[in-house]
Each structure stands twice: as structure tokens, then as C-alpha cells.
Amino acid sequence: MLLLIKLLLAHLIGDFFLQPKKWVKEKESKKLLAIPLYLHALVHGLLVMLLVWDWAFWAWGLLVLLIHLIIDSVKLHLQKDDTKREWFFIDQLAHLLSLYLIYCLYQGYFEFNTTFFNEANYLIATILVFLTKPCSYFVKIFISRWQPNEPTEPNTSLHDAGLYIGILERLFVFTFVVTNNWEAIGFLLAAKSVFRFGDLTNAKDRKLTEYILIGTFLSFGIAILGGMIYRIFVP
């Protein structure tokens, strides 16, 4: 594992610290004719050898150099001005994957470390995928009932917004209690207080302050109680 960490460290230093902006611009303009393209790949090879500090590793260091050169060349030819953002992530993913494969080959096991593909990791991968575009569509559709661009009267709120805010905060609190993350409840309460501070300051109404405090503490208290009951019966 130490070798893999060294390979990743060499990549981060080479790509983000030892690559001047003028190299990037020249690579994008001249592509394969740009000398910085080859200097950049050479830097990666030298960094790998420096961090590994084992001359017996020279062939693998050369492989890192060549693969990095190939990946960067492909990116330079395929990316457009409006797709640089997408190709940045594709490029980084390809580099990281290549380093992992080199690590596996060097260690002598190329079954792709099948123990990694277990139920827990598949679940994490599924959740991470959901939290990207699928979740964005879900949120977009859910909040489409409100149109913040439409003109509204001063000091008015979104229809039923308070209802959904209360539901979400109780779900969060219940989850934090069940997972024994009590400090997160304090963070959530502090965040809500920050957002409410402006309203209370402008209103200068003691009854409004008391109303909000009672509602907040009651909401949090019920959610905490529910989480504690769950933990009692499902240890």
C-alpha cells in the first residue's frame, strides 16, 4: 500500500505543483509538438523514482512516464474549449486508474483485487452515483413547485416551506441520533440559528423569538426522542 501512496503523491505533485501554467497553455496550443508535454511526463517519471528510491523500479517508473504521456496526449487531441472541465476529470481518473493497475502488476496480483468488490463497496458506489445526477433531478423536480424568480411581497415565505424544513431537520436529527453522531445535531442547530438570526434581529419581536425557540426545541426534542427509542429497541 505504501507504494501506491507514493505513486499517488508523485502524481499530485507532478500535476498540480510542478506544472507551470505556461506549460499547460503551450500543450493546448501545440499539442504533440509542445516540448512541455514531454517535460511534464519526464517530471512524473523522475518523481516516481525519487519517492520510491529504488533503482530496480526504473522500468515501472518508465511505464508511469509513458502512460502519463499517452493519457495527456489523448486528452489534448479530444478536448474542446467547452469540454475542458469534463476532460479534466476523465484525465485524472485515467491517471489514477493507471497507477492502481501498475501497483497491482508490480505486486504480482492482477485479479483486480476482487475483495474490493464486496456488498458494502457496491452500496457506497450506488449511493455516490445517486448523489450525482439522479439526486440533482430529484431535487430539481421537488422544488419546481416554487418559483423564486416570481415577484413576491416583502417578508413572505414559500408555500409550505416551513413544513418541509421541519420534516427534513427531524429526519436529519433522527439519523444523527441513530448513528451516534450527536455533535452533528449541534452543528445543525447552530446552522439554523445563523439563518434565523437575521429574521429575529429585524423583527425585534420577543414573541416571535419565543415562538421560534419553542418550535425548534420541540421539533429537535421529538426527533431525538424517536432516535433514542429506536436505539433502545434496535441496539
C-alpha positions as CSV (number, residue, x, y, z in Angstrom):
1,M,0.0,0.0,0.0
2,L,2.9,2.3,0.7
3,L,4.0,2.0,-2.9
4,L,0.5,3.0,-4.2
5,I,0.6,6.1,-1.8
6,K,3.9,7.1,-3.2
7,L,2.7,6.8,-6.8
8,L,-0.4,8.9,-6.0
9,L,1.8,11.5,-4.2
10,A,4.1,11.7,-7.2
11,H,1.1,12.3,-9.5
12,L,-0.3,15.1,-7.3
13,I,3.0,16.9,-7.1
14,G,3.7,16.5,-10.8
15,D,0.3,17.5,-12.0
16,F,-0.6,20.3,-9.6
17,F,2.7,21.7,-8.2
18,L,5.4,21.2,-10.9
19,Q,3.4,22.0,-14.0
20,P,3.6,25.8,-14.8
21,K,0.6,27.4,-16.4
22,K,2.7,28.3,-19.5
23,W,3.3,24.6,-20.0
24,V,-0.4,24.0,-20.0
25,K,-1.1,26.7,-22.5
26,E,1.7,25.5,-24.8
27,K,0.5,22.0,-24.6
28,E,-3.0,23.1,-25.5
29,S,-1.8,25.1,-28.5
30,K,0.9,22.9,-29.9
31,K,-0.3,19.5,-28.7
32,L,2.2,16.8,-29.6
33,L,4.7,19.4,-30.8
34,A,4.8,21.0,-27.4
35,I,8.1,20.3,-25.6
36,P,6.4,20.8,-22.1
37,L,4.2,17.8,-22.9
38,Y,7.3,15.6,-22.7
39,L,9.0,17.5,-19.9
40,H,5.8,17.1,-17.9
41,A,5.8,13.3,-18.4
42,L,9.5,13.2,-17.6
43,V,8.8,15.1,-14.3
44,H,6.3,12.3,-13.4
45,G,8.8,9.6,-14.1
46,L,11.5,11.3,-12.0
47,L,9.2,12.0,-9.1
48,V,8.2,8.3,-9.0
49,M,11.8,7.2,-8.9
50,L,12.7,9.9,-6.3
51,L,9.8,8.8,-4.0
52,V,10.3,5.1,-4.4
53,W,14.1,5.4,-4.2
54,D,14.8,2.0,-5.7
55,W,16.7,1.8,-9.0
56,A,15.2,-1.7,-9.5
57,F,11.9,0.1,-10.1
58,W,13.3,2.0,-13.1
59,A,11.2,0.0,-15.7
60,W,8.0,0.7,-13.7
61,G,8.9,4.4,-13.5
62,L,9.4,4.5,-17.2
63,L,6.0,2.8,-17.6
64,V,4.4,5.6,-15.5
65,L,6.1,8.2,-17.7
66,L,4.9,6.6,-21.0
67,I,1.3,6.0,-19.8
68,H,1.1,9.6,-18.4
69,L,2.3,10.9,-21.8
70,I,-0.3,8.8,-23.7
71,I,-3.2,9.9,-21.5
72,D,-2.2,13.6,-21.7
73,S,-1.8,13.3,-25.5
74,V,-5.3,11.8,-25.9
75,K,-6.8,14.5,-23.7
76,L,-5.2,17.3,-25.7
77,H,-6.5,15.9,-29.0
78,L,-10.0,15.2,-27.9
79,Q,-10.9,18.1,-25.6
80,K,-12.5,21.2,-26.9
81,D,-12.8,24.7,-25.3
82,D,-16.3,23.8,-24.0
83,T,-15.3,20.3,-22.7
84,K,-12.2,21.1,-20.8
85,R,-14.0,20.6,-17.5
86,E,-15.2,17.1,-18.4
87,W,-11.8,16.1,-19.8
88,F,-10.1,17.3,-16.7
89,F,-12.0,14.7,-14.6
90,I,-11.6,12.0,-17.3
91,D,-7.9,12.7,-17.4
92,Q,-7.4,12.5,-13.7
93,L,-9.5,9.3,-13.4
94,A,-7.4,7.7,-16.2
95,H,-4.2,8.6,-14.4
96,L,-5.3,7.2,-11.1
97,L,-6.6,4.0,-12.6
98,S,-3.3,3.5,-14.5
99,L,-1.3,4.0,-11.3
100,Y,-3.5,1.4,-9.5
101,L,-3.1,-1.1,-12.3
102,I,0.7,-0.5,-12.3
103,Y,0.7,-1.1,-8.5
104,C,-1.3,-4.4,-8.9
105,L,1.1,-5.6,-11.6
106,Y,4.1,-4.8,-9.5
107,Q,2.7,-6.6,-6.5
108,G,2.0,-9.6,-8.7
109,Y,-1.7,-9.9,-8.4
110,F,-3.8,-8.9,-11.3
111,E,-7.2,-10.3,-10.3
112,F,-8.1,-6.6,-9.7
113,N,-8.3,-7.2,-6.0
114,T,-11.7,-8.8,-6.1
115,T,-12.1,-8.4,-2.3
116,F,-12.7,-4.7,-3.1
117,F,-15.9,-5.6,-5.0
118,N,-18.0,-6.5,-1.9
119,E,-21.5,-5.7,-0.9
120,A,-20.5,-2.6,1.2
121,N,-18.5,-1.0,-1.6
122,Y,-21.2,-1.7,-4.2
123,L,-23.6,0.0,-1.8
124,I,-21.3,3.0,-1.4
125,A,-20.8,3.2,-5.2
126,T,-24.6,3.1,-5.7
127,I,-25.2,5.9,-3.2
128,L,-22.4,8.0,-4.7
129,V,-23.9,7.6,-8.1
130,F,-27.4,8.5,-6.8
131,L,-26.0,11.7,-5.2
132,T,-24.8,13.0,-8.6
133,K,-27.2,13.5,-11.5
134,P,-30.1,11.4,-10.2
135,C,-30.3,13.4,-7.0
136,S,-30.0,16.6,-8.9
137,Y,-33.0,15.7,-11.0
138,F,-34.9,14.7,-7.8
139,V,-34.2,18.0,-6.1
140,K,-35.0,20.0,-9.2
141,I,-38.4,18.3,-9.6
142,F,-39.2,18.6,-5.9
143,I,-38.5,22.3,-5.7
144,S,-40.1,23.1,-9.1
145,R,-43.4,23.9,-7.2
146,W,-41.7,27.1,-6.0
147,Q,-40.6,29.8,-8.4
148,P,-38.2,32.1,-6.6
149,N,-38.0,34.4,-9.7
150,E,-41.6,35.3,-9.5
151,P,-42.3,38.6,-7.7
152,T,-43.4,38.2,-4.1
153,E,-44.5,40.5,-1.4
154,P,-41.8,41.5,1.2
155,N,-41.4,39.2,4.2
156,T,-43.4,36.4,2.5
157,S,-42.2,32.8,2.6
158,L,-42.5,29.9,0.1
159,H,-45.7,27.9,0.4
160,D,-45.3,25.0,2.8
161,A,-41.6,25.7,3.0
162,G,-41.6,25.6,6.8
163,L,-43.4,22.3,6.8
164,Y,-40.7,20.7,4.6
165,I,-37.9,22.3,6.5
166,G,-39.3,20.8,9.8
167,I,-39.6,17.4,8.2
168,L,-36.1,17.4,6.9
169,E,-34.5,18.7,10.1
170,R,-36.3,16.0,12.1
171,L,-35.1,13.3,9.7
172,F,-31.6,14.6,10.0
173,V,-31.7,14.7,13.8
174,F,-33.2,11.2,13.9
175,T,-30.4,9.9,11.6
176,F,-27.7,11.6,13.7
177,V,-29.0,10.0,16.9
178,V,-29.3,6.5,15.3
179,T,-25.8,6.8,14.0
180,N,-24.5,8.2,17.3
181,N,-23.3,11.5,15.7
182,W,-24.6,13.8,18.4
183,E,-22.1,16.6,17.5
184,A,-23.8,16.9,14.1
185,I,-27.1,17.8,15.9
186,G,-25.3,20.8,17.5
187,F,-23.9,21.8,14.0
188,L,-27.4,21.6,12.5
189,L,-28.9,23.7,15.4
190,A,-26.1,26.3,15.0
191,A,-26.7,26.5,11.3
192,K,-30.4,27.0,11.7
193,S,-29.7,29.7,14.3
194,V,-27.4,31.6,11.9
195,F,-30.1,31.6,9.2
196,R,-32.8,32.7,11.8
197,F,-30.6,35.4,13.4
198,G,-31.3,37.9,10.6
199,D,-35.1,37.4,10.9
200,L,-35.1,37.8,14.7
201,T,-32.9,40.9,14.6
202,N,-35.0,42.6,12.0
203,A,-38.3,41.6,13.7
204,K,-37.2,42.7,17.2
205,D,-40.2,40.8,18.5
206,R,-39.8,38.8,21.7
207,K,-42.9,36.7,21.0
208,L,-41.5,35.7,17.6
209,T,-38.2,34.7,19.2
210,E,-40.0,32.6,21.8
211,Y,-42.2,31.1,19.1
212,I,-39.2,30.0,17.0
213,L,-37.3,28.7,20.0
214,I,-40.3,26.6,21.2
215,G,-40.9,25.2,17.7
216,T,-37.2,24.4,17.2
217,F,-36.6,22.7,20.6
218,L,-39.9,20.8,20.3
219,S,-39.0,19.6,16.8
220,F,-35.5,18.6,17.8
221,G,-36.7,17.0,21.0
222,I,-39.2,14.8,19.4
223,A,-36.7,13.7,16.8
224,I,-34.1,13.0,19.5
225,L,-36.6,11.0,21.5
226,G,-37.6,9.0,18.4
227,G,-33.9,8.2,17.7
228,M,-33.3,7.2,21.4
229,I,-36.3,4.9,21.3
230,Y,-35.0,3.3,18.1
231,R,-31.6,2.7,19.7
232,I,-33.2,1.1,22.8
233,F,-35.1,-1.4,20.8
234,V,-32.6,-1.9,18.0
235,P,-29.2,-1.8,19.7
